[in-house]
């Protein structure tokens, strides 16, 4: 039974019976009842604490993703620990069994399983690093809140541009930053120190190149917002193909391929070559939902629509460019 703790994070069950058998097969000391569960919960609580600190650093729109990562960590850690107990209980240590007729072959297989389980444990611990980095990087088009985040970033950039212009204008008129209402007292003092440094370029607080670079970033963000909004308005359509269906999942921003039977090794390779990745969480092969994704799907014969059309021709609002190179860029 999955148990919920106060922070709403779930504790997944730890097999105390398996932990006890593993202890008995590898040690003469008695197993302390509940110790495996206690260790598991200590690790989960640590993940919760990491998540708490990360939420304080990032925009609230990332909080849901952080919570999901913590839950994934808790679930996979429980699976890994339980599997480890099962592996440890397969063959007793030579200390417990004695050297006579010791099953060396089974022991070798057990050690190989332990090595694999340890690698899985390292991957589970890597989820903690994902929690720490969530919300700290750039804004991915895969993020369902991408437009909202980009608009907030654009607002900050435009405000910064206006502030820099006002500060430069004030300095040009007064030849001092004292009394400039566009900046706070601490910001003025820091800027004064910066202007006194030998590496400071020009005779004004903010160099022309700084404003030009910021302006270029504003234009880039505006173009990206327009592109993402266009994708959201396209109304991409899925289709059925022999042995499955393609779903245009607007909410997740994914073109998803669902197969009735597992694709062959060759077909899986073709899917990967065209940018599709297997997503166990939804049991689908998927990639970002955009024009390039539709074009990539059109190059894969075994997911061709039953009508025989190119997937591009099924899209109601996609602008047709007959001479366009269909290479995914």
KAGI-V783677 format. One record per backbone hydrogen bond with DSSP energy under -1.0 kcal/mol. CO is the residue of the C=O (numbers start at 0). NH is the residue of the N-H. If there is no record, write none. Layout:
co->CO nh->NH
co->CO nh->NH
This chain:
co->2 nh->10
co->4 nh->7
co->8 nh->4
co->10 nh->2
co->13 nh->15
co->14 nh->18
co->15 nh->19
co->16 nh->20
co->17 nh->21
co->18 nh->22
co->19 nh->23
co->20 nh->24
co->22 nh->25
co->22 nh->26
co->24 nh->92
co->31 nh->34
co->33 nh->37
co->34 nh->38
co->35 nh->39
co->36 nh->40
co->37 nh->41
co->38 nh->42
co->39 nh->43
co->40 nh->44
co->41 nh->45
co->42 nh->46
co->43 nh->47
co->44 nh->48
co->45 nh->49
co->46 nh->50
co->47 nh->51
co->48 nh->52
co->49 nh->53
co->50 nh->54
co->51 nh->55
co->53 nh->56
co->53 nh->57
co->58 nh->61
co->59 nh->62
co->61 nh->65
co->62 nh->66
co->63 nh->67
co->64 nh->68
co->65 nh->69
co->66 nh->70
co->67 nh->71
co->68 nh->72
co->69 nh->73
co->70 nh->74
co->71 nh->75
co->72 nh->76
co->73 nh->77
co->74 nh->78
co->75 nh->79
co->76 nh->80
co->77 nh->81
co->78 nh->82
co->79 nh->83
co->80 nh->84
co->81 nh->85
co->82 nh->86
co->83 nh->87
co->84 nh->88
co->86 nh->89
co->92 nh->96
co->93 nh->97
co->98 nh->101
co->101 nh->103
co->102 nh->106
co->103 nh->107
co->104 nh->108
co->105 nh->109
co->106 nh->110
co->107 nh->111
co->108 nh->112
co->109 nh->113
co->110 nh->114
co->111 nh->115
co->112 nh->116
co->113 nh->117
co->114 nh->118
co->115 nh->119
co->116 nh->120
co->117 nh->121
co->118 nh->122
co->119 nh->123
co->120 nh->124
co->121 nh->125
co->123 nh->126
co->124 nh->127
co->125 nh->129
co->126 nh->130
co->127 nh->131
co->128 nh->132
co->129 nh->133
co->132 nh->135
co->139 nh->142
co->142 nh->145
co->144 nh->148
co->145 nh->149
co->146 nh->150
co->147 nh->151
co->148 nh->152
co->149 nh->153
co->150 nh->154
co->151 nh->155
co->152 nh->156
co->153 nh->157
co->154 nh->158
co->155 nh->159
co->156 nh->160
co->157 nh->161
co->158 nh->162
co->159 nh->163
co->160 nh->164
co->161 nh->165
co->162 nh->166
co->163 nh->167
co->164 nh->168
co->165 nh->169
co->166 nh->170
co->167 nh->171
co->168 nh->172
co->169 nh->173
co->170 nh->174
co->176 nh->179
co->183 nh->187
co->184 nh->188
co->185 nh->189
co->186 nh->190
co->187 nh->191
co->188 nh->192
co->189 nh->193
co->190 nh->194
co->193 nh->196
co->196 nh->199
co->206 nh->210
co->207 nh->211
co->208 nh->212
co->209 nh->213
co->210 nh->214
co->211 nh->215
co->212 nh->216
co->213 nh->217
co->214 nh->218
co->215 nh->219
co->216 nh->220
co->217 nh->221
co->218 nh->222
co->219 nh->223
co->220 nh->224
co->221 nh->225
co->222 nh->226
co->223 nh->227
co->224 nh->228
co->225 nh->229
co->226 nh->230
co->227 nh->231
co->228 nh->232
co->229 nh->233
co->238 nh->245
co->239 nh->305
co->240 nh->243
co->242 nh->259
co->243 nh->240
co->244 nh->257
co->245 nh->238
co->246 nh->248
co->246 nh->255
co->247 nh->249
co->248 nh->253
co->252 nh->288
co->253 nh->248
co->254 nh->286
co->255 nh->246
co->256 nh->284
co->257 nh->244
co->263 nh->267
co->264 nh->268
co->265 nh->269
co->266 nh->270
co->267 nh->271
co->268 nh->272
co->269 nh->273
co->270 nh->275
co->271 nh->274
co->276 nh->285
co->278 nh->281
co->278 nh->282
co->278 nh->283
co->283 nh->278
co->284 nh->256
co->285 nh->276
co->286 nh->254
co->287 nh->289
co->289 nh->293
co->290 nh->294
co->291 nh->295
co->292 nh->296
co->293 nh->297
co->295 nh->298
co->296 nh->299
co->299 nh->302
co->300 nh->303
co->304 nh->307
co->309 nh->312
co->310 nh->313
co->311 nh->314
co->320 nh->323
